[in-house]
């Protein structure tokens, strides 16, 4: 990808991103845990935006993809601040955030920071608070004691690590315990055969969002990734539909 650019953070870290200019609001894709902007959903969104004259931004968190840093140093707070700074530096106008899995948790944290710049959101198997409901008590105790938890990775040969610093920071960012003060239109997509994030989490999120303009779409045979051709087609239809909805509001 010859269009990769680098944004320098105040401490010198360089955050890799891709951007296509077009009509707003700008679509900002937030990768999931240990993912990057080369994933199939991110790439499909970027290509769709370019073909349809829409503004779109993809990026890699520090320690992921082409960005500087060590993944072990990553936290939700750190990645939120990186995304917020890249948006501030590279994007004018309104924003639509799109977040799969952990990216759906970051989507909410960033949305709360964006204020009036936020136009809408799309969650894809969004996983807010997964450090709270996604680990056993024994794993939580291990993380709280400063040890790394490694779990079987269904998407690759190496185990998936959770580092104590990430866990501690995430536990301070729990959102589903109260109303989430986000009032923009939101679309939530979730596969009912998701083995990683129960689809009921998206239902809880829909209930907690302050907005009444929330649509929850369940894919009966969909898995966690929702990356099949028909799933990506659904995502792109959802993006198009949300943008049309925003144009008439």
Backbone as CSV, one residue per row, in Angstrom:
resi,resn,N_x,N_y,N_z,CA_x,CA_y,CA_z,C_x,C_y,C_z
1,UNK,0.842,-1.187,0.000,0.000,0.000,0.000,0.885,1.249,0.000
2,UNK,0.948,1.907,-1.146,1.835,3.052,-1.290,1.271,4.314,-0.659
3,UNK,0.006,4.249,-0.201,-0.612,5.456,0.344,-0.528,5.537,1.861
4,UNK,0.308,4.713,2.482,0.485,4.758,3.931,1.185,6.061,4.319
5,UNK,0.629,6.734,5.325,1.251,7.935,5.880,1.532,7.702,7.360
6,UNK,2.372,8.567,7.944,2.738,8.443,9.351,2.454,9.747,10.082
7,UNK,1.773,9.623,11.225,1.511,10.779,12.083,2.397,10.664,13.317
8,UNK,3.160,11.707,13.607,4.064,11.699,14.758,3.344,12.169,16.008
9,UNK,3.342,11.320,17.038,2.795,11.698,18.331,3.812,12.573,19.081
10,UNK,3.389,13.266,20.142,4.311,14.155,20.866,5.564,13.450,21.368
11,UNK,5.459,12.149,21.714,6.635,11.446,22.233,7.462,10.804,21.124
12,UNK,7.116,11.061,19.869,7.889,10.540,18.744,7.330,9.289,18.106
13,UNK,6.383,8.617,18.775,5.741,7.438,18.172,5.093,7.834,16.851
14,UNK,5.240,6.984,15.851,4.618,7.257,14.558,3.440,6.302,14.353
15,UNK,2.279,6.872,14.086,1.049,6.116,13.891,0.757,6.065,12.394
16,UNK,0.679,4.852,11.862,0.432,4.666,10.433,-1.052,4.830,10.128
17,UNK,-1.341,5.494,9.008,-2.738,5.665,8.608,-2.846,5.768,7.094
18,UNK,-4.061,5.538,6.619,-4.430,5.748,5.215,-5.652,6.644,5.207
19,UNK,-5.713,7.518,4.216,-6.841,8.439,4.158,-7.243,8.662,2.710
20,UNK,-8.551,8.666,2.470,-9.070,9.055,1.170,-10.014,10.230,1.388
21,UNK,-9.889,11.249,0.563,-10.724,12.432,0.686,-12.022,12.236,-0.086
22,UNK,-13.088,12.814,0.429,-14.381,12.734,-0.232,-15.417,13.474,0.577
23,UNK,-16.674,13.205,0.289,-17.747,13.812,1.054,-17.737,13.296,2.485
24,UNK,-18.143,14.158,3.398,-18.234,13.753,4.794,-19.599,13.208,5.122
25,UNK,-19.815,12.764,6.358,-18.803,12.685,7.422,-17.726,11.635,7.118
26,UNK,-16.575,11.797,7.742,-15.468,10.874,7.518,-15.704,9.569,8.268
27,UNK,-15.552,8.455,7.559,-15.639,7.129,8.157,-14.293,6.786,8.781
28,UNK,-14.272,6.482,10.068,-13.035,6.135,10.773,-13.164,4.704,11.294
29,UNK,-12.312,3.817,10.791,-12.366,2.400,11.164,-11.361,2.123,12.276
30,UNK,-11.837,1.449,13.339,-11.019,1.160,14.521,-10.814,-0.348,14.620
31,UNK,-9.622,-0.859,14.326,-9.408,-2.315,14.320,-9.661,-2.959,15.676
32,UNK,-9.849,-4.265,15.655,-10.013,-5.032,16.870,-8.682,-5.349,17.532
33,UNK,-8.734,-6.162,18.554,-7.550,-6.520,19.352,-6.554,-7.290,18.488
34,UNK,-5.301,-6.851,18.459,-4.222,-7.464,17.682,-4.529,-7.468,16.180
35,UNK,-5.344,-6.527,15.747,-5.651,-6.411,14.323,-5.067,-5.108,13.789
36,UNK,-5.259,-4.871,12.486,-4.708,-3.664,11.869,-5.565,-3.264,10.681
37,UNK,-5.131,-2.238,9.965,-5.941,-1.690,8.887,-5.873,-2.496,7.598
38,UNK,-5.119,-3.600,7.602,-5.070,-4.469,6.428,-6.159,-5.535,6.439
39,UNK,-6.988,-5.588,7.481,-8.035,-6.591,7.569,-9.074,-6.432,6.467
40,UNK,-9.838,-7.499,6.243,-10.774,-7.512,5.110,-11.876,-6.469,5.256
41,UNK,-12.401,-6.272,6.461,-13.474,-5.287,6.637,-12.949,-3.866,6.419
42,UNK,-11.780,-3.570,6.983,-11.201,-2.242,6.822,-10.896,-1.964,5.355
43,UNK,-10.317,-2.941,4.678,-9.966,-2.759,3.265,-11.209,-2.577,2.411
44,UNK,-12.244,-3.384,2.679,-13.488,-3.260,1.913,-14.122,-1.893,2.129
45,UNK,-14.113,-1.406,3.367,-14.676,-0.096,3.660,-13.910,0.998,2.919
46,UNK,-12.588,0.926,2.946,-11.757,1.939,2.300,-12.007,1.951,0.793
47,UNK,-12.065,0.762,0.196,-12.317,0.676,-1.245,-13.700,1.214,-1.587
48,UNK,-14.695,0.888,-0.755,-16.058,1.382,-0.979,-16.094,2.903,-0.896
49,UNK,-15.407,3.449,0.101,-15.394,4.901,0.267,-14.765,5.574,-0.945
50,UNK,-13.662,5.029,-1.412,-12.987,5.626,-2.567,-13.873,5.559,-3.811
51,UNK,-14.541,4.429,-4.006,-15.396,4.259,-5.178,-16.644,5.136,-5.121
52,UNK,-17.074,5.490,-3.915,-18.309,6.251,-3.757,-18.079,7.705,-3.351
53,UNK,-16.839,8.155,-3.441,-16.538,9.549,-3.170,-16.730,9.962,-1.725
54,UNK,-16.486,9.019,-0.798,-16.643,9.288,0.629,-15.289,9.431,1.313
55,UNK,-15.242,10.221,2.347,-14.025,10.396,3.133,-13.858,9.235,4.113
56,UNK,-12.639,8.710,4.215,-12.397,7.540,5.075,-10.990,7.583,5.634
57,UNK,-10.845,7.157,6.881,-9.552,7.088,7.553,-9.378,5.712,8.187
58,UNK,-8.275,5.052,7.882,-7.872,3.817,8.545,-6.587,4.095,9.310
59,UNK,-6.342,3.355,10.392,-5.090,3.531,11.117,-4.736,2.273,11.897
60,UNK,-3.461,2.200,12.279,-2.959,1.131,13.142,-2.607,1.729,14.497
61,UNK,-3.057,1.088,15.569,-2.648,1.518,16.902,-1.153,1.262,17.080
62,UNK,-0.527,1.951,18.027,0.882,1.686,18.314,1.055,0.220,18.718
63,UNK,2.135,-0.386,18.223,2.382,-1.797,18.491,1.629,-2.727,17.567
64,UNK,0.898,-2.172,16.604,0.111,-2.972,15.660,0.444,-2.544,14.232
65,UNK,0.381,-3.497,13.318,0.563,-3.172,11.909,1.856,-2.425,11.634
66,UNK,1.723,-1.277,10.974,2.898,-0.491,10.569,3.256,0.618,11.542
67,UNK,2.528,0.742,12.638,2.830,1.794,13.609,3.980,1.387,14.519
68,UNK,4.637,2.391,15.080,5.727,2.151,16.015,5.192,1.552,17.315
69,UNK,6.116,0.982,18.086,5.779,0.563,19.433,5.693,-0.933,19.615
70,UNK,5.518,-1.321,20.865,5.407,-2.713,21.275,3.965,-2.974,21.690
71,UNK,3.356,-4.034,21.163,1.968,-4.344,21.490,1.772,-4.479,22.999
72,UNK,2.759,-5.001,23.700,2.643,-5.210,25.144,2.447,-3.907,25.904
73,UNK,2.791,-2.785,25.296,2.642,-1.483,25.956,1.288,-0.837,25.662
74,UNK,0.467,-1.487,24.849,-0.792,-0.892,24.437,-1.871,-0.974,25.508
75,UNK,-2.675,0.076,25.610,-3.850,0.093,26.489,-4.976,0.809,25.747
76,UNK,-6.199,0.639,26.240,-7.315,1.361,25.648,-7.097,2.867,25.710
77,UNK,-6.627,3.363,26.838,-6.412,4.806,26.983,-5.382,5.313,25.985
78,UNK,-4.307,4.573,25.837,-3.235,4.980,24.920,-3.738,4.984,23.486
79,UNK,-4.426,3.921,23.091,-4.921,3.832,21.718,-6.026,4.844,21.458
80,UNK,-6.884,5.091,22.448,-7.909,6.139,22.314,-7.263,7.482,22.034
81,UNK,-6.236,7.817,22.791,-5.580,9.109,22.620,-4.903,9.208,21.256
82,UNK,-4.342,8.098,20.771,-3.728,8.107,19.443,-4.767,8.389,18.364
83,UNK,-5.884,7.678,18.440,-6.936,7.872,17.438,-7.459,9.298,17.488
84,UNK,-7.719,9.797,18.684,-8.252,11.151,18.838,-7.297,12.180,18.253
85,UNK,-5.994,11.984,18.466,-5.019,12.944,17.940,-4.921,12.863,16.419
86,UNK,-4.942,11.647,15.862,-4.887,11.520,14.403,-6.130,12.151,13.772
87,UNK,-7.296,11.927,14.367,-8.515,12.562,13.862,-8.377,14.086,13.906
88,UNK,-7.896,14.601,15.013,-7.762,16.044,15.170,-6.823,16.630,14.113
89,UNK,-5.762,15.895,13.800,-4.748,16.401,12.872,-5.117,16.180,11.402
90,UNK,-5.866,15.126,11.120,-6.039,14.715,9.728,-7.446,14.867,9.179
91,UNK,-8.434,15.087,10.036,-9.828,15.070,9.586,-10.530,16.363,9.984
92,UNK,-11.236,16.939,9.028,-12.087,18.096,9.314,-13.545,17.650,9.303
93,UNK,-14.371,18.279,10.110,-15.795,18.005,10.065,-16.228,16.821,10.897
94,UNK,-17.408,16.326,10.553,-18.057,15.272,11.335,-17.422,13.911,11.109
95,UNK,-17.656,12.996,12.085,-17.037,11.671,12.098,-18.100,10.597,12.289
96,UNK,-17.965,9.487,11.541,-18.693,8.254,11.834,-17.665,7.208,12.242
97,UNK,-17.771,6.689,13.444,-16.847,5.692,13.957,-17.377,4.295,13.663
98,UNK,-16.478,3.391,13.236,-16.835,2.010,12.932,-15.872,1.109,13.693
99,UNK,-16.405,0.273,14.610,-15.527,-0.504,15.475,-15.930,-1.951,15.604
100,UNK,-15.077,-2.881,15.175,-15.319,-4.296,15.426,-14.678,-4.760,16.731
101,UNK,-15.374,-5.589,17.479,-14.847,-6.241,18.679,-14.274,-5.201,19.649
102,UNK,-12.984,-5.315,20.026,-12.401,-4.315,20.913,-12.502,-2.921,20.320
103,UNK,-12.445,-2.831,18.989,-12.611,-1.538,18.338,-13.958,-0.918,18.656
104,UNK,-14.951,-1.757,18.965,-16.248,-1.250,19.374,-16.215,-0.618,20.754
105,UNK,-15.352,-1.107,21.632,-15.155,-0.477,22.946,-14.440,0.857,22.774
106,UNK,-13.373,0.844,21.977,-12.670,2.088,21.690,-13.586,3.102,21.015
107,UNK,-14.448,2.612,20.122,-15.412,3.481,19.439,-16.200,4.307,20.453
108,UNK,-16.663,3.666,21.512,-17.459,4.361,22.521,-16.621,5.369,23.302
109,UNK,-15.407,4.976,23.671,-14.538,5.885,24.424,-14.182,7.104,23.589
110,UNK,-13.891,6.896,22.310,-13.553,8.009,21.424,-14.779,8.866,21.163
111,UNK,-15.941,8.219,21.010,-17.181,8.962,20.783,-17.444,9.944,21.920
112,UNK,-17.173,9.517,23.134,-17.395,10.396,24.286,-16.446,11.591,24.266
113,UNK,-15.275,11.423,23.642,-14.316,12.525,23.523,-14.655,13.471,22.373
114,UNK,-15.279,12.957,21.321,-15.495,13.757,20.112,-16.565,14.824,20.282
115,UNK,-17.504,14.592,21.170,-18.553,15.581,21.382,-19.374,15.831,20.125
116,UNK,-19.519,17.095,19.746,-20.373,17.474,18.626,-19.831,17.014,17.279
117,UNK,-18.597,16.596,17.224,-18.045,16.130,15.940,-18.556,14.739,15.572
118,UNK,-19.095,14.016,16.541,-19.578,12.663,16.282,-20.922,12.717,15.569
119,UNK,-20.999,12.046,14.403,-22.253,12.006,13.644,-22.979,10.678,13.816
120,UNK,-22.232,9.573,13.944,-22.861,8.260,14.051,-21.833,7.192,14.365
121,UNK,-22.329,5.970,14.617,-21.455,4.854,14.980,-21.995,3.563,14.375
122,UNK,-21.055,2.660,14.067,-21.413,1.305,13.655,-20.527,0.333,14.422
123,UNK,-21.143,-0.514,15.237,-20.418,-1.549,15.961,-20.562,-2.892,15.256
124,UNK,-19.488,-3.644,15.209,-19.486,-4.972,14.594,-19.020,-5.952,15.667
125,UNK,-19.945,-6.708,16.234,-19.615,-7.564,17.375,-18.863,-6.760,18.432
126,UNK,-19.380,-5.567,18.719,-18.728,-4.671,19.675,-18.565,-5.358,21.027
127,UNK,-17.401,-5.120,21.660,-17.068,-5.851,22.886,-16.708,-4.926,24.045
128,UNK,-17.565,-3.941,24.358,-17.253,-3.120,25.525,-17.205,-3.959,26.794
129,UNK,-16.270,-3.598,27.675,-16.141,-4.228,28.990,-15.703,-5.692,28.920
130,UNK,-15.042,-6.124,27.832,-14.748,-7.560,27.717,-13.769,-8.051,28.778
131,UNK,-12.992,-7.162,29.370,-12.117,-7.616,30.451,-12.921,-7.956,31.701
132,UNK,-14.149,-7.480,31.768,-14.995,-7.748,32.924,-15.766,-9.054,32.760
133,UNK,-16.397,-9.247,31.580,-17.240,-10.436,31.388,-16.539,-11.551,30.599
134,UNK,-15.379,-11.263,30.018,-14.745,-12.231,29.123,-13.655,-13.084,29.740
135,UNK,-13.404,-12.922,31.042,-12.348,-13.682,31.704,-12.902,-14.375,32.946
136,UNK,-12.298,-15.503,33.269,-12.680,-16.189,34.504,-12.113,-15.424,35.696
137,UNK,-12.644,-15.723,36.871,-12.124,-15.079,38.080,-10.651,-15.414,38.277
138,UNK,-10.264,-16.648,37.943,-8.860,-17.041,38.074,-7.981,-16.212,37.143
139,UNK,-8.444,-15.971,35.913,-7.667,-15.153,34.979,-7.573,-13.705,35.459
140,UNK,-8.660,-13.195,35.996,-8.639,-11.827,36.518,-7.646,-11.700,37.670
141,UNK,-7.615,-12.696,38.532,-6.670,-12.681,39.648,-5.232,-12.731,39.132
142,UNK,-5.003,-13.530,38.102,-3.668,-13.643,37.512,-3.237,-12.300,36.926
143,UNK,-4.132,-11.632,36.206,-3.815,-10.342,35.608,-3.609,-9.277,36.687
144,UNK,-4.475,-9.287,37.690,-4.350,-8.309,38.771,-3.048,-8.476,39.540
145,UNK,-2.513,-9.703,39.539,-1.256,-9.981,40.220,-0.041,-9.650,39.358
146,UNK,-0.292,-9.198,38.113,0.815,-8.775,37.257,1.302,-9.804,36.261
147,UNK,0.549,-10.888,36.080,0.961,-11.934,35.139,0.179,-11.824,33.830
148,UNK,0.802,-12.260,32.747,0.168,-12.266,31.432,-0.748,-13.477,31.318
149,UNK,-1.920,-13.282,30.753,-2.826,-14.392,30.440,-2.730,-14.664,28.944
150,UNK,-2.493,-15.920,28.600,-2.439,-16.317,27.191,-3.543,-17.327,26.919
151,UNK,-4.301,-17.065,25.834,-5.429,-17.918,25.486,-5.260,-18.455,24.067
152,UNK,-5.902,-19.572,23.800,-5.858,-20.146,22.456,-6.409,-19.143,21.456
153,UNK,-5.717,-19.012,20.338,-6.080,-18.049,19.302,-6.691,-18.789,18.111
154,UNK,-7.999,-18.679,17.866,-8.618,-19.385,16.750,-8.251,-18.804,15.400
155,UNK,-7.567,-17.641,15.387,-7.277,-16.970,14.122,-5.799,-17.001,13.756
156,UNK,-4.970,-17.670,14.566,-3.545,-17.730,14.268,-2.844,-18.754,15.138
157,UNK,-1.562,-19.032,14.836,-0.837,-20.094,15.539,-0.380,-19.717,16.942
158,UNK,-0.196,-18.420,17.199,0.318,-17.994,18.491,-0.830,-17.676,19.458
159,UNK,-0.670,-18.006,20.743,-1.714,-17.663,21.729,-1.953,-16.157,21.778
160,UNK,-3.150,-15.779,22.154,-3.491,-14.363,22.308,-3.139,-13.914,23.721
161,UNK,-2.232,-12.928,23.861,-1.864,-12.473,25.206,-2.730,-11.313,25.675
162,UNK,-3.015,-11.293,26.959,-3.564,-10.097,27.608,-2.558,-9.678,28.673
163,UNK,-2.105,-8.450,28.583,-1.075,-7.966,29.502,-1.709,-7.262,30.697
164,UNK,-1.073,-7.350,31.857,-1.650,-6.760,33.076,-1.956,-5.277,32.951
165,UNK,-1.100,-4.534,32.237,-1.315,-3.097,32.086,-2.585,-2.817,31.278
166,UNK,-2.791,-3.618,30.234,-4.013,-3.462,29.440,-5.234,-3.749,30.304
167,UNK,-5.172,-4.828,31.068,-6.302,-5.222,31.912,-6.642,-4.141,32.932
168,UNK,-5.629,-3.636,33.628,-5.877,-2.630,34.670,-6.492,-1.373,34.072
169,UNK,-5.960,-0.941,32.941,-6.495,0.259,32.290,-7.932,0.015,31.826
170,UNK,-8.192,-1.157,31.242,-9.527,-1.458,30.725,-10.560,-1.516,31.842
171,UNK,-10.179,-2.071,32.975,-11.117,-2.181,34.089,-11.532,-0.808,34.630
172,UNK,-10.717,0.192,34.339,-11.065,1.562,34.736,-11.909,2.268,33.675
173,UNK,-12.195,1.561,32.551,-12.928,2.177,31.440,-14.276,1.490,31.193
174,UNK,-14.804,0.772,32.178,-16.045,0.021,31.987,-17.215,0.978,31.701
175,UNK,-18.055,0.599,30.742,-19.123,1.486,30.281,-20.532,0.937,30.486
176,UNK,-20.689,-0.384,30.489,-22.030,-0.958,30.509,-22.707,-0.882,31.877
177,UNK,-22.012,-0.343,32.854,-22.578,-0.258,34.203,-23.552,0.906,34.343
178,UNK,-23.487,1.869,33.427,-24.352,3.052,33.502,-24.839,3.415,32.106
179,UNK,-25.738,4.397,32.040,-26.101,4.940,30.730,-24.854,5.504,30.062
180,UNK,-24.751,5.287,28.756,-23.627,5.812,27.984,-24.118,7.066,27.270
181,UNK,-23.538,8.187,27.583,-24.051,9.468,27.127,-23.731,9.793,25.687
182,UNK,-24.137,8.924,24.782,-23.947,9.113,23.348,-25.329,9.114,22.706
183,UNK,-25.669,10.188,21.987,-27.046,10.350,21.508,-27.165,10.362,19.988
184,UNK,-26.118,9.903,19.275,-26.159,9.905,17.808,-26.749,8.596,17.286
185,UNK,-27.182,8.552,16.014,-27.631,7.287,15.429,-26.525,6.239,15.466
186,UNK,-26.906,5.012,15.776,-25.939,3.918,15.878,-26.533,2.644,15.283
187,UNK,-25.694,1.881,14.600,-26.068,0.570,14.058,-25.137,-0.467,14.672
188,UNK,-25.699,-1.544,15.176,-24.923,-2.605,15.810,-25.179,-3.897,15.062
189,UNK,-24.115,-4.518,14.548,-24.189,-5.793,13.842,-23.572,-6.866,14.723
190,UNK,-24.194,-8.044,14.792,-23.641,-9.101,15.638,-24.089,-10.466,15.133
191,UNK,-23.140,-11.403,15.024,-23.449,-12.780,14.658,-23.919,-13.566,15.868
192,UNK,-24.973,-14.350,15.687,-25.500,-15.124,16.818,-24.714,-16.404,17.070
193,UNK,-23.743,-16.712,16.207,-22.835,-17.829,16.451,-21.439,-17.320,16.820
194,UNK,-21.407,-16.139,17.367,-20.156,-15.539,17.829,-19.684,-16.285,19.071
195,UNK,-18.521,-16.936,18.958,-17.987,-17.715,20.076,-17.135,-16.870,21.018
196,UNK,-16.882,-15.621,20.671,-16.008,-14.763,21.466,-16.764,-13.686,22.232
197,UNK,-17.730,-13.055,21.574,-18.516,-11.990,22.195,-19.991,-12.363,22.066
198,UNK,-20.663,-12.698,23.159,-22.087,-13.049,23.063,-22.885,-11.918,22.418
199,UNK,-23.833,-12.276,21.558,-24.608,-11.232,20.882,-25.410,-10.394,21.869
200,UNK,-25.661,-10.954,23.052,-26.394,-10.192,24.066,-25.633,-8.933,24.526
201,UNK,-24.315,-8.907,24.305,-23.547,-7.703,24.651,-24.005,-6.528,23.789
202,UNK,-24.261,-6.786,22.498,-24.773,-5.710,21.644,-26.161,-5.268,22.083
203,UNK,-26.961,-6.212,22.568,-28.276,-5.842,23.095,-28.121,-4.951,24.331
204,UNK,-27.205,-5.321,25.218,-26.951,-4.484,26.396,-26.481,-3.097,25.980
205,UNK,-25.603,-3.048,24.993,-25.088,-1.758,24.529,-26.221,-0.906,23.965
206,UNK,-27.086,-1.513,23.164,-28.225,-0.771,22.617,-29.071,-0.180,23.741
207,UNK,-29.267,-0.949,24.791,-30.074,-0.486,25.922,-29.395,0.649,26.681
208,UNK,-28.066,0.619,26.762,-27.339,1.601,27.563,-27.093,2.919,26.837
209,UNK,-27.085,2.903,25.504,-26.854,4.140,24.767,-28.007,5.115,24.990
210,UNK,-27.688,6.369,25.177,-28.720,7.382,25.377,-29.572,7.576,24.129
211,UNK,-28.986,7.356,22.969,-29.695,7.541,21.707,-30.878,6.587,21.576
212,UNK,-31.984,7.103,21.020,-33.112,6.248,20.653,-32.959,5.715,19.234
213,UNK,-32.050,6.305,18.460,-31.846,5.911,17.064,-30.793,4.817,16.977
214,UNK,-31.093,3.663,17.576,-30.164,2.532,17.604,-30.824,1.339,16.916
215,UNK,-30.137,0.764,15.950,-30.616,-0.419,15.242,-29.680,-1.583,15.533
216,UNK,-30.237,-2.697,15.965,-29.465,-3.911,16.227,-29.818,-4.942,15.164
217,UNK,-28.818,-5.387,14.410,-29.010,-6.398,13.371,-28.278,-7.663,13.776
218,UNK,-29.019,-8.760,13.941,-28.438,-10.044,14.294,-28.328,-10.922,13.047
219,UNK,-27.158,-11.527,12.882,-26.914,-12.430,11.760,-26.937,-13.846,12.328
220,UNK,-27.991,-14.595,12.037,-28.230,-15.869,12.713,-27.062,-16.833,12.567
221,UNK,-26.450,-16.913,11.379,-25.352,-17.856,11.165,-23.998,-17.152,11.175
222,UNK,-23.946,-15.920,11.691,-22.705,-15.159,11.675,-21.795,-15.484,12.841
223,UNK,-20.477,-15.506,12.578,-19.496,-15.752,13.634,-18.964,-14.414,14.154
224,UNK,-17.879,-14.464,14.910,-17.369,-13.238,15.519,-16.826,-12.263,14.486
225,UNK,-16.153,-12.760,13.499,-15.446,-11.868,12.587,-16.377,-11.173,11.596
226,UNK,-17.479,-11.818,11.244,-18.391,-11.265,10.235,-17.606,-10.766,9.019
227,UNK,-16.783,-11.661,8.468,-15.915,-11.299,7.353,-16.232,-12.054,6.065
228,UNK,-17.299,-12.848,6.065,-17.687,-13.515,4.827,-18.167,-12.465,3.819
229,UNK,-18.174,-12.807,2.534,-18.641,-11.825,1.543,-20.008,-11.247,1.883
230,UNK,-20.941,-12.090,2.335,-22.273,-11.578,2.658,-22.252,-10.689,3.897
231,UNK,-21.315,-10.953,4.825,-21.202,-10.104,6.011,-20.648,-8.727,5.649
232,UNK,-19.631,-8.722,4.795,-19.046,-7.447,4.371,-20.054,-6.653,3.547
233,UNK,-20.837,-7.358,2.728,-21.895,-6.668,1.972,-22.896,-6.029,2.921
234,UNK,-23.249,-6.732,4.003,-24.152,-6.172,5.010,-23.538,-4.935,5.644
235,UNK,-22.258,-4.998,5.979,-21.584,-3.848,6.579,-21.652,-2.639,5.646
236,UNK,-21.354,-2.844,4.377,-21.340,-1.725,3.438,-22.743,-1.168,3.213
237,UNK,-23.750,-2.030,3.193,-25.134,-1.544,3.105,-25.487,-0.727,4.345
238,UNK,-25.002,-1.190,5.499,-25.273,-0.480,6.751,-24.613,0.892,6.749
239,UNK,-23.369,0.947,6.284,-22.664,2.226,6.182,-23.424,3.168,5.260
240,UNK,-23.803,2.679,4.091,-24.522,3.506,3.131,-25.848,3.993,3.716
241,UNK,-26.560,3.088,4.377,-27.847,3.458,4.964,-27.710,4.492,6.054
242,UNK,-26.679,4.348,6.897,-26.471,5.325,7.966,-26.120,6.689,7.392
243,UNK,-25.273,6.721,6.371,-24.914,7.998,5.756,-26.138,8.676,5.137
244,UNK,-26.991,7.879,4.502,-28.222,8.457,3.956,-29.128,8.986,5.061
245,UNK,-29.207,8.252,6.159,-30.006,8.702,7.302,-29.472,10.031,7.841
246,UNK,-28.155,10.146,7.940,-27.567,11.365,8.480,-27.800,12.559,7.569
247,UNK,-27.907,12.303,6.264,-28.095,13.409,5.329,-29.471,14.045,5.460
248,UNK,-30.451,13.299,5.980,-31.807,13.854,6.077,-32.145,14.332,7.480
249,UNK,-31.216,14.127,8.419,-31.473,14.579,9.794,-31.261,16.088,9.914
